Amino acid sequence: MITDNLPDSFLPIYEESYPVFSFLLDPMKRLSIPAAFGILGDAAGRDATRRGWGYEELTSRNQAWVLIRARMVIERQPSWGEDIILRTWPKLAEGIIAYRDFQIMDSKRNVLMAGSTAWTILDLATRRPVRLGILGNDTSALSKYHAIPDKPVRINRPDELVTAQELTAEYGHLDMNNHVNNSRYIEWVINTLPVEMLLTRRIREVEVNFISEVMHMDKLQILVPVQSKNDNVYDGFIRIKEDNRQAFAARITFE
């Protein structure tokens, strides 16, 4: 973690070293995209805790952070055995949305992955977002630092979709909040892409929208457009079959 003389109300950017373990790899022995999202979410939680609005603080008020959108730009996926540096910092909130940026760097501090995420605080009783007054002015010192120029945005769903796969959310898909883990949605959509493409082409950007919670034993459809408009861009959507609610959207851009 970076240490400096900033006062407690303006904590510095959170930083930690992290080895690329074998259980985080894809078949090319690189940090997988779902694993990258997973470790970044974990670091975001530790940074929130040291700022006074982490998991324990929020659950004491029956609230929780919820990831809404994310955008990740990839220069290179780090390889097995590399020691990477994670950096994450919150930025100013807008309405009910709080933005947080991140970087994954190599040991020489070259940026390998960078992105921006959008979060809200959910009231666990009403399942509705609440105002973000808890943040106060704690993030204002970091608001001018941008990992990427653009914020994560909504992914529009086309009219014509076809079912690529159907599955059920089972026990092994759940996180400690008893709903499907964020990285699992990304994994499911990536699994709809041709294996040959994943093995031979480089993913340049990943955008995701988390729209509805998926709970234990929910029946799901993984949907893809009937026809892609661009050979480099692939969209995927997850729908809950029982009530046709959209749960997730992803856009994966290849180089």
Stockholm file with secondary structure:
# STOCKHOLM 1.0

chainA/1-255         MITDNLPDSFLPIYEESYPVFSFLLDPMKRLSIPAAFGILGDAAGRDATRRGWGYEELTSRNQAWVLIRARMVIERQPSWGEDIILRTWPKLAEGIIAYRDFQIMDSKRNVLMAGSTAWTILDLATRRPVRLGILGNDTSALSKYHAIPDKPVRINRPDELVTAQELTAEYGHLDMNNHVNNSRYIEWVINTLPVEMLLTRRIREVEVNFISEVMHMDKLQILVPVQSKNDNVYDGFIRIKEDNRQAFAARITFE
#=GR chainA/1-255 SS CCCCSCCGGGCCCEEEEEECCGGGBCTTSBBCHHHHHHHHHHHHHHHHHHTTCSHHHHHTTTEEEEEEEEEEEESCCCBTTCEEEEEEEEEEEETTEEEEEEEEECTTCCEEEEEEEEEEEEETTTTEEECCGGGTTTTGGGTTCCSSSSCCCCCCCCSCEEEEEEEECCGGGBCTTSBBCHHHHHHHHHTTSCHHHHHHSCEEEEEEEECSCCBTTCEEEEEEESSCSCTTEEEEEEEETTTTEEEEEEEEEEC
#=GC SS_cons         CCCCSCCGGGCCCEEEEEECCGGGBCTTSBBCHHHHHHHHHHHHHHHHHHTTCSHHHHHTTTEEEEEEEEEEEESCCCBTTCEEEEEEEEEEEETTEEEEEEEEECTTCCEEEEEEEEEEEEETTTTEEECCGGGTTTTGGGTTCCSSSSCCCCCCCCSCEEEEEEEECCGGGBCTTSBBCHHHHHHHHHTTSCHHHHHHSCEEEEEEEECSCCBTTCEEEEEEESSCSCTTEEEEEEEETTTTEEEEEEEEEEC
//
